[in-house]
Amino acid sequence: MKIFITGLPLEVGEDELTAVFGDFGQVKSLRIIKDRETGQSRGFGFVEMPVEEEAKEAIKRMNGGDYNGNRIKVAEAQEKPNTGGAGGGGFKRNNRTEKSY
């Protein structure tokens, strides 16, 4: 099960967070999201735990808790919807001066 965590203190590292979630069971992977330019934590991340019951217990016990002075939110990660597009931002224009059909 993939878990989403927000509200992480900026100084928390992946090794420390892996150890914290490891108290609930096996951690398959963990990633703290970082700013591309500065490399500093953005305060959220993802943990993947292979045993669903252990992941649910971690969510239950950690959600809303205090972590180094920050209140964290811990929840099951939701799949990102696939919109099928690559973005672009803008709109198509009809440059014709004649009547459009």
C-alpha positions in Angstrom: 0.0 0.0 0.0 1.3 3.5 -0.9 1.0 6.1 1.8 1.1 9.9 1.4 2.5 12.1 4.1 2.3 15.9 4.4 3.5 18.4 7.0 7.0 16.9 7.3 9.6 19.0 9.0 12.1 20.1 6.3 15.0 18.7 8.2 13.7 15.1 8.3 15.6 12.7 6.1 14.6 9.5 4.3 16.6 7.3 6.6 14.9 8.7 9.7 11.4 8.4 8.2 12.1 4.9 7.0 13.0 3.9 10.6 9.8 5.5 11.9 7.6 3.6 9.5 9.7 0.5 10.0 8.3 0.4 13.6 5.0 -0.6 12.0 6.4 -3.2 9.5 8.4 -3.6 6.3 9.0 -0.5 4.3 9.4 -1.3 0.6 10.3 2.2 -0.5 10.2 5.8 0.8 10.7 9.1 -1.0 10.6 12.6 0.3 9.8 15.1 -2.5 12.4 17.8 -2.9 12.6 21.1 -4.8 14.3 20.6 -8.1 16.4 23.8 -7.8 17.4 23.8 -4.1 17.2 20.1 -3.3 15.4 21.0 -0.1 12.4 19.0 1.2 9.0 20.2 0.1 7.5 18.8 3.3 5.7 15.8 1.8 6.5 12.3 0.6 5.4 8.7 -0.1 6.0 5.5 1.7 5.2 2.1 0.3 4.6 -0.8 2.6 3.9 -4.3 1.2 1.6 -5.5 4.0 -1.7 -3.6 3.9 -2.5 -4.2 7.6 0.8 -2.7 8.7 0.3 0.3 6.4 -3.2 0.9 7.8 -1.9 0.7 11.3 0.8 3.2 10.5 -1.8 5.6 9.0 -4.1 5.2 12.0 -1.4 5.8 14.6 0.5 8.6 12.8 -2.2 10.7 11.1 -2.6 14.0 13.0 0.4 13.3 15.2 3.2 15.6 16.2 6.5 15.0 14.3 9.4 17.2 15.5 6.9 20.0 16.1 4.9 19.6 13.0 1.4 18.1 12.8 1.6 15.6 10.0 -1.2 14.1 7.9 -0.8 10.5 6.8 -3.3 8.8 4.4 -3.5 6.2 1.7 -2.1 7.7 -1.5 -4.6 8.2 -4.2 -3.7 7.3 -7.8 -3.1 10.3 -9.9 -5.7 10.5 -12.6 -4.4 9.9 -16.1 -5.8 12.8 -18.2 -4.0 11.6 -21.3 -2.6 14.9 -22.2 0.8 16.5 -21.7 -0.5 19.8 -20.6 0.2 22.9 -22.6 -1.9 25.5 -21.1 -3.5 27.7 -23.7 -6.2 27.4 -26.2 -6.6 26.8 -29.9 -7.4 29.8 -31.9 -9.2 30.0 -35.2 -7.2 32.6 -37.1 -9.5 32.6 -40.1 -11.3 35.8 -40.8 -14.1 34.0 -42.6 -17.0 32.4 -40.9 -16.1 29.1 -39.2 -18.0 26.0 -40.0 
